[in-house]
Amino acid sequence: MKVSQFLLAMVAFHFFAGEVFAQSKKADAFKVEPSFEAPAGQLFDEAAYLTGTSVLNQFENVIVVNKAATGTSAQTLRMFTNGLEVQLPFNKVSTGKEDVEIVKGFTKLFRKWGNKKGTTNSHWRHTTKGFYSVKRVEDQNYQSGESQFHMPYAIFFNDINGLALHEVPWEFSAGGHEMLGNRASSGCVRVHKDTIPGINEAVKASGKGIVPVINTKTGLQEIDASGNLKTQNGFKSIVIVQEVND
C-alpha cells in the first residue's frame, strides 16, 4: 500500500471512529429515566392483591406488564378483574426496544415530507416502569398523530411519554405479531390482535369513578397537604409496568 493510500485509510478510519463515538454519546444523552419512573424489579404485590388487602383492589382492572428481556415471564401481560386473574387468549407482548433511534438526514426528510411513517424526532425507545392509572381509551380505528401508525384499541397509561397498550400496527407485515415475546416497539406495549379487544372492552365497561391517586414510583396512595388520602375521578383501571428477570 502506498503511503498516500495508507494516510487516506487512516483519516477515513479516524473519521468513522469519531462519528461512531459522537453518535454513541448523543444516544446516551437520551437515556435518562424520568423522575416519576419506578425502579426495576417486582412492583406488583400479587399476594396482597389476591387477598384483597392492596390499595390496587380499589381498581376494577389491574393490568401487569413485565418488560424484562429475558426470563420465564418476560414480555408478558396479565390482567386481573375484581380480584381474579383473567385468562387471556395470548399473553406475549412487545415493549420498547430500549435503544435510541437517531432520526436525521434522509430518514427525517422522508418521514416528514415523503409520507413515510415514523416519528421525526430522535428518541429513546423506552417503556417506563411504574404504576399508571389509565388516562384515555381509543377504538379500533385509532391512529397516532405523530408517527401515523395505526394503534388499534389503544389504552393510554403514560400521556407524558405517549405510551399505550395497543394492537400490533397492521402496517407491520414483518416484525409485528411474530416479534411478540421480544422487545420490538418504540415504547408502547404491543398486544396480540386476539387479546387487546377484550382488554379494551373491559376498561371501557368499568368506566370511571372515584379511585385512589397512586404514586407512579411506589404504588402507594398519595396524601395531600392536610394528611388526607388523595382520590380522583378517573378510569377504574391501572397499568403496572415492571421489569422482573425471573
Buried (B, 14 or more C-beta within 10 A) or exposed (E): EEEEEEEEEEEEEEEEEEEEEEEEEEBEEBEEEEEBBBEEEEBBBBEEBBEEEBBBBBBBBBBBBBBBEEEEBBBBBBBBBEBEBBEBEBBBBBBBBBEBBBBEEEBBEBBEEEEBBBBBEBBBBBBBBBBBBBBEBBEBEBBBEEBBBBBBBBBBBBEEBBBBBBBBBEEBEEEBBEBBBBBBBBBBBBBBBEBBBBBBEBBBEBEEBEBBBBBBBEBEBBEEEEEEEEBBEBBBBBBBBBBBEE
